[in-house]
Amino acid sequence: MPMGGKTDVTKEDGGMVRDTSERRLRISTMVRERGSVQVAPLAQRFGVSMQTIRKDLRYLETRGVMERSYGGAISADAVNVTAEPAVEVKRSSHADEKMRIGKLAAAMVRPGESIVLDSGTTALQIAHFLPDDEDITVLTNDLDILSVLATKERLNIVMLGGMLRRKNRAFYGAQTVAALENLRVDKLFLGVDGFDIECGITTHYEPEALLNRKMVEAAREVIAVTDVSKFGRVCLHRIVKIDDIHHLIADKNVPAEIHAASQRLGFKVHEA
């Protein structure tokens, strides 16, 4: 059966005859390639009303192609990514890109600043490249990041305690959140499991989302760090909206829609 159902050609928008199945097929392709689509741009692109596009999205949702979101839809392949890779897998994935991101991020830290390094393998690379400066203070909840920072003789280090989660070798819980309660830092380098323009920055693990939100509250500047494989992915627990960040550091080939969102929402993109 065609993507549009039994009737390929229908009358829409003032009686104009259009090929519904072809449009829906093209929308399906777009959402799979981009990760998400928005109603208004689709209506403009295909020359139909937003009501017609919403009907298309509802139809495609019933076929399991996508999930509806505010103002558009998200690829079904990207929604509810529940399987969190082991930390060993994360370390080997996009290793060169993470190294370049880490080097660029570390170069943004200035003497006299206090920073938070979120848990994760990208933030681990930042730790490697941080200058060993006694005027820099680093807070982290990540055991592997602590091990790297401890090799630097002059850097000031604050470990956020709590309950160790062995799956990613980081500390979480009420004690970890409480440690940030009365602190104010200059920069937060925030790791990413999912980065979607509509759904925001997301993670697999709810206590991590709670802790990350507290980190965002404590920071004057929020810098998201991620390789481009995380764009369009949506995990179960949202940390913040995209417009809550100030900078995004990623590897090359950041999609055009991310650049457009940066101009619209007011964050700056840095490609490593």
Secondary structure, 3 states (H helix, E strand, C coil): CCCCCCCCEEEECCCEEEEHHHHHHHHHHHHHHHCEEEHHHHHHHHCCCHHHHHHHHHHHHHCCCEEEECCEEEECCCCCCCCCCCHHHHHHCCHHHHHHHHHHHHCCCCCCCEEEECCCHHHHHHHHHCCCCCCCEEEECEHHHHHHHCCCCCCEEEECCCEEECCCCEEECHHHHHHCCCCCEEEEEEECCEEECCCEEEECCHHHHHHHHHHHHHEEEEEEECCHHHECCCCCEEEECHHHCCEEEECCCCCHHHHHHHHHHCCEEEEC
